[in-house]
Amino acid sequence: MARLLITTFNGPGWRTGAAIRFRCALNTPAAQGLLTDVVDEPDPRLGGRTLWEAWPAQLQRVVDIKYIPAAPPDLRAGRLLAFMRFGPKWPQLHSLAEGALLPEWLGKLYEKPVHCWIVGGHHHGHLADANTPPATAHPRYAAMLWGTHIEGADTLYRPYAGFGLNYRTRELEWFGYRQANRPGEPLVLRFPAVQAPLRHCRLMVILGCNGIPAVFDPRRKIWLWTMGRTWQDWLTDDSGRRPMIVGWFNSKSMPADVDGQNPDRRFATDLFVNKLGRLAEGLPGDRFLALLDDSAKQGQVVQCWGAACWEAFHDLKGSLGPPYRNLWTECGALARDRTVWHANRKAKAVQKDPPFDLDNTKTLPLMKKEVKFT
């Protein structure tokens, strides 16, 4: 079965619920058997334990264990580890007694192929285009996700921790800062071998800002704010197969989600999973791979994301300023052929469920941008 990996730095009450709801929805009838979470797979090398069970007891205090306590048992199984507390605790993670525990466990996340990758947290460090020097973006990372428990304490948002693509080596690094008041180079864990298993990824869900290119510069014929392209290029395998990326363009301002526990709060991720499950009905073999590998269904998958966001957020007003009139208009997708899709702000009524009429541009949730970036 295709594998899911969730690595999120979203904090308590701030969109952690989006990741939880995605995970929980995999236990519903429509999506049953679509994906298996890598942390819940028994591993012979761990004596039959799962990665969840193998999380070092000495490190329990540095993660947030998330689940929905009021939910039915099948949804409570949708637990996840959120790494928000890594920032303040990062120096302790590298003490002599515990220094080897974290990199050993994190390395196991990537030992098997990953087919669906959900990432969460602040998303920045991107380059405006391929020729932008790193000093004008982030001095170390071409793309990064991170979080901190003490946002707003200073302009540097430290201490924080996260992971990113090293600008020079193109290796994935997990990083944190040694001291709360010490700017400079982070304390880094390098994972040079993880690109190969992650290149099996067919779908990347970015629960962070600016995951989808937002602006095309017609003079230079390039897309600006292209973190999604950075991740997509890094995840492209030797055959040229790229993953689809879904998320938001510009800074998203979804309301706090109380870790997915508020029954009145709406989410796009569980709706998305259920739409994918319905779209994959009847497909042979591994339904997730069959769906994402079928070039004829790419447009349908893109619209599932747009419809899920519309259904969840279209009538929630935001204060994002023009042209972002409400929360749903921020959603978008970066298709495998590098086509950029943005929310269809002109739609008066939106198709909500697959199969979508891809020729009816008046009701499609997402609309294709006219120019592909190169």
Secondary structure as the mmCIF struct_conf table of DSSP 4:
data_model
#
loop_
_struct_conf.conf_type_id
_struct_conf.id
_struct_conf.beg_label_comp_id
_struct_conf.beg_label_asym_id
_struct_conf.beg_label_seq_id
_struct_conf.end_label_comp_id
_struct_conf.end_label_asym_id
_struct_conf.end_label_seq_id
STRN STRN1 ARG A 3 THR A 8
HELX_LH_PP_P HELX_LH_PP_P1 ASN A 10 GLY A 11
TURN_TY1_P TURN_TY1_P1 PRO A 12 ARG A 15
HELX_RH_AL_P HELX_RH_AL_P1 THR A 16 ALA A 25
TURN_TY1_P TURN_TY1_P2 LEU A 26 ASN A 27
BEND BEND1 THR A 28 THR A 28
TURN_TY1_P TURN_TY1_P3 PRO A 29 GLY A 33
BEND BEND2 LEU A 34 LEU A 34
STRN STRN2 THR A 36 ASP A 37
HELX_RH_3T_P HELX_RH_3T_P1 VAL A 38 ASP A 40
BEND BEND3 GLU A 41 GLU A 41
HELX_RH_3T_P HELX_RH_3T_P2 PRO A 44 LEU A 46
TURN_TY1_P TURN_TY1_P4 GLY A 47 GLY A 48
TURN_TY1_P TURN_TY1_P5 LEU A 51 ALA A 54
BEND BEND4 TRP A 55 TRP A 55
HELX_RH_3T_P HELX_RH_3T_P3 ALA A 57 VAL A 62
BEND BEND5 VAL A 63 VAL A 63
STRN STRN3 ASP A 64 LYS A 66
TURN_TY1_P TURN_TY1_P6 PRO A 69 ALA A 70
BEND BEND6 ALA A 71 ALA A 71
HELX_RH_AL_P HELX_RH_AL_P2 PRO A 73 ARG A 76
TURN_TY1_P TURN_TY1_P7 ALA A 77 ALA A 77
STRN STRN4 LEU A 80 ALA A 82
TURN_TY1_P TURN_TY1_P8 MET A 84 ARG A 85
HELX_RH_AL_P HELX_RH_AL_P3 PHE A 86 LEU A 93
TURN_TY1_P TURN_TY1_P9 HIS A 94 HIS A 94
BEND BEND7 SER A 95 SER A 95
TURN_TY1_P TURN_TY1_P10 LEU A 96 ALA A 100
HELX_RH_AL_P HELX_RH_AL_P4 LEU A 101 LEU A 109
TURN_TY1_P TURN_TY1_P11 TYR A 110 TYR A 110
BEND BEND8 GLU A 111 LYS A 112
BEND BEND9 HIS A 115 HIS A 115
STRN STRN5 CYS A 116 GLY A 120
BEND BEND10 GLY A 121 GLY A 121
STRN STRN6 HIS A 122 HIS A 124
BEND BEND11 ALA A 128 ASP A 129
TURN_TY1_P TURN_TY1_P12 ALA A 130 ASN A 131
HELX_RH_3T_P HELX_RH_3T_P4 PRO A 134 THR A 136
BEND BEND12 ALA A 137 ALA A 137
BEND BEND13 PRO A 139 ARG A 140
STRN STRN7 TYR A 141 GLY A 147
TURN_TY1_P TURN_TY1_P13 HIS A 149 GLY A 152
BEND BEND14 ALA A 153 ASP A 154
TURN_TY1_P TURN_TY1_P14 THR A 155 LEU A 156
BEND BEND15 PRO A 159 PRO A 159
STRN STRN8 ALA A 161 ASN A 166
TURN_TY1_P TURN_TY1_P15 TYR A 167 THR A 169
STRN STRN9 LEU A 172 GLY A 176
BEND BEND16 ARG A 178 GLN A 179
TURN_TY1_P TURN_TY1_P16 ALA A 180 ASN A 181
BEND BEND17 GLY A 184 GLU A 185
HELX_LH_PP_P HELX_LH_PP_P2 PRO A 186 PRO A 186
STRN STRN10 LEU A 187 PHE A 191
TURN_TY1_P TURN_TY1_P17 PRO A 192 ALA A 193
HELX_RH_AL_P HELX_RH_AL_P5 GLN A 195 LEU A 198
TURN_TY1_P TURN_TY1_P18 ARG A 199 HIS A 200
BEND BEND18 ARG A 202 ARG A 202
STRN STRN11 LEU A 203 LEU A 207
BEND BEND19 GLY A 208 GLY A 208
TURN_TY1_P TURN_TY1_P19 CYS A 209 ASN A 210
BEND BEND20 ILE A 212 ILE A 212
STRN STRN12 VAL A 215 ASP A 217
TURN_TY1_P TURN_TY1_P20 PRO A 218 LYS A 221
STRN STRN13 ILE A 222 LEU A 224
BEND BEND21 TRP A 225 TRP A 225
HELX_RH_AL_P HELX_RH_AL_P6 MET A 227 LEU A 235
TURN_TY1_P TURN_TY1_P21 ASP A 238 SER A 239
STRN STRN14 MET A 244 TRP A 248
BEND BEND22 PHE A 249 ASN A 250
HELX_LH_PP_P HELX_LH_PP_P3 MET A 254 ALA A 256
HELX_RH_3T_P HELX_RH_3T_P5 VAL A 258 GLY A 260
TURN_TY1_P TURN_TY1_P22 GLN A 261 GLN A 261
TURN_TY1_P TURN_TY1_P23 PRO A 263 ASP A 264
BEND BEND23 ALA A 268 ALA A 268
HELX_RH_AL_P HELX_RH_AL_P7 THR A 269 LEU A 279
TURN_TY1_P TURN_TY1_P24 ALA A 280 GLY A 282
BEND BEND24 PRO A 284 ASP A 286
HELX_RH_AL_P HELX_RH_AL_P8 ARG A 287 ASP A 293
HELX_RH_3T_P HELX_RH_3T_P6 SER A 295 LYS A 297
HELX_RH_AL_P HELX_RH_AL_P9 GLN A 298 PHE A 313
TURN_TY1_P TURN_TY1_P25 HIS A 314 ASP A 315
BEND BEND25 LEU A 316 LEU A 316
STRN STRN15 LYS A 317 LYS A 317
TURN_TY1_P TURN_TY1_P26 PRO A 322 PRO A 323
STRN STRN16 ASN A 326 ASN A 326
HELX_RH_3T_P HELX_RH_3T_P7 LEU A 327 GLU A 330
STRN STRN17 CYS A 331 LEU A 334
TURN_TY1_P TURN_TY1_P27 ARG A 336 ASP A 337
STRN STRN18 VAL A 340 ALA A 343
TURN_TY1_P TURN_TY1_P28 ARG A 345 LYS A 346
BEND BEND26 LYS A 348 ALA A 349
BEND BEND27 ASP A 353 PRO A 355
HELX_LH_PP_P HELX_LH_PP_P4 PHE A 356 PHE A 356
TURN_TY1_P TURN_TY1_P29 LEU A 358 ASP A 359
TURN_TY1_P TURN_TY1_P30 THR A 361 THR A 363
BEND BEND28 PRO A 365 PRO A 365
STRN STRN19 LEU A 366 LYS A 368
BEND BEND29 GLU A 370 GLU A 370
#
